[in-house]
């Protein structure tokens, strides 16, 4: 059963239970403003696919033959360095698209995508979708808006990795989650600590040490996968400076 927002890329204002493919498509970031006739036409070219946990959806260099929309479950998009280290670029949930670059470039996928839970996906074949866009130019405007949003997220992520120490990156990410989940006090950490470490460009041991220090200084309280923000102003200061109060 899929719960996701009607607003693009993580602005969670309302949540819906999605059943049919057409409903999922109509509420997604790419298509939520389109007329019903367009939604029906998009639905006719879509293909449902399912993947088990840890199953690869595509690998970097595979033919970019279309793009995907998450209907249920979670997906990670990542790169692998020459020495075999994994760098996570995105975690994607219900209603979020991925692989869209293939639609415009007609080339290979620039990263890997793997199911981190059992997932149900909606696949849009490239050529069929390009034909739709040629008949309905407003589709491409929606896609450009989503791609621009993702480019901005990349810029913020790169800035954080380049300019901030790990404590600042972690504090910034926790504040981002509190905004995304519309809860200023309690965060549901839906990914593992190992995945979070990869996303922040560090290792699990360092992440655990920083979480412990945040807890000891009264910034947060960790209860399993839930994190309570106890001192938002101190957490914002840490996100901004990358330094704890005793440093």
Residue pairs with C-beta under 8 A, 6 or more apart in sequence:
1 17
1 18
1 72
2 17
2 18
2 24
2 71
2 72
2 94
2 95
2 120
3 15
3 16
3 17
3 18
3 94
4 15
4 16
4 18
4 27
4 28
4 93
4 94
4 95
4 96
5 11
5 12
5 13
5 14
5 15
5 95
6 13
6 14
6 16
6 27
6 32
7 13
7 29
7 32
8 29
8 32
8 145
8 146
8 149
9 29
9 96
9 146
9 149
9 150
9 153
10 180
11 180
12 180
12 181
12 182
13 182
16 23
16 27
18 24
18 27
18 71
18 72
18 94
18 95
21 43
21 46
21 48
21 71
21 122
22 39
22 40
22 43
24 69
24 71
24 94
24 95
24 122
25 31
25 39
25 42
25 43
25 46
25 69
25 122
26 32
26 34
26 36
26 39
27 95
28 69
28 95
28 96
28 97
29 95
29 96
29 97
29 146
30 69
30 97
30 100
30 142
30 143
30 146
31 38
31 39
31 42
31 139
31 142
33 142
34 42
34 138
34 139
34 142
38 136
38 138
38 139
41 132
41 136
42 124
42 132
42 139
45 124
45 125
45 128
45 129
45 132
46 122
46 123
46 124
47 122
47 123
47 124
47 125
48 71
48 120
48 121
48 122
48 123
49 68
49 120
49 121
49 122
49 123
50 118
50 119
50 120
50 121
51 57
51 115
51 118
51 119
51 121
52 115
52 118
53 115
53 116
53 117
53 118
54 114
54 115
54 116
55 114
55 115
56 112
56 113
56 114
57 68
57 75
57 113
57 114
57 115
57 119
57 121
58 99
58 109
58 112
58 113
59 109
59 112
60 79
60 80
60 108
60 109
60 110
60 111
60 112
61 108
61 109
62 108
62 109
63 108
63 109
64 99
64 101
64 102
64 103
64 105
64 106
64 107
64 108
64 109
64 126
65 102
65 125
65 126
66 99
66 102
66 103
66 123
66 124
66 125
66 126
66 129
67 97
67 98
67 99
67 100
67 102
67 103
67 123
67 124
67 126
67 129
68 75
68 97
68 98
68 99
68 113
68 121
68 122
68 123
68 124
69 95
69 96
69 97
69 121
69 122
69 124
70 92
70 93
70 94
70 95
70 96
70 97
70 98
70 119
70 120
70 121
71 94
71 119
71 120
71 121
71 122
72 94
72 119
72 120
73 93
73 94
73 115
73 116
73 117
73 118
73 119
73 120
74 91
74 92
74 93
74 115
74 116
74 117
74 119
74 190
74 191
75 91
75 92
75 98
75 113
75 114
75 115
75 116
75 119
75 121
76 88
76 90
76 91
76 92
76 113
76 114
76 116
76 195
77 88
77 89
77 90
77 91
77 92
77 98
77 111
77 112
77 113
78 86
78 87
78 88
78 89
78 111
78 112
78 113
78 114
78 198
79 86
79 87
79 89
79 111
79 112
80 86
80 87
80 112
81 87
86 198
87 198
87 201
88 195
88 198
88 199
89 111
89 154
89 157
90 98
90 150
90 153
91 116
91 190
91 191
91 195
91 199
92 98
93 190
97 146
98 113
99 109
99 113
100 143
100 146
100 147
101 109
101 110
101 147
102 108
102 109
102 126
103 124
103 126
103 129
103 130
103 143
104 143
106 126
116 191
116 195
132 139
133 139
133 140
160 168
160 169
160 172
160 200
161 169
161 200
161 201
164 172
164 239
164 242
165 242
165 243
166 200
166 201
166 202
166 206
166 207
166 210
167 210
167 213
167 214
167 238
167 242
167 243
167 244
168 238
168 239
168 240
168 241
168 242
168 243
169 200
169 201
169 202
169 242
170 200
170 207
170 210
170 211
170 214
171 214
171 219
171 235
171 236
171 238
171 239
172 239
173 196
173 199
173 200
174 187
174 220
174 227
174 229
174 235
175 232
175 235
175 236
175 239
177 187
177 188
177 189
178 184
178 185
178 187
178 229
181 187
181 188
184 229
184 232
185 228
185 229
186 226
186 227
186 228
186 229
187 226
187 227
187 228
187 229
188 225
188 226
189 196
189 225
189 226
189 227
190 225
191 199
193 204
193 207
193 208
194 204
196 207
197 203
197 204
197 206
197 207
200 207
211 220
211 222
213 244
214 220
214 235
214 238
215 221
215 222
217 234
217 244
217 245
217 246
218 230
218 231
218 234
219 229
219 230
219 231
219 234
219 235
219 238
220 227
220 228
220 229
220 230
220 231
220 235
221 227
221 228
221 230
222 228
229 235
234 245
237 245
238 244
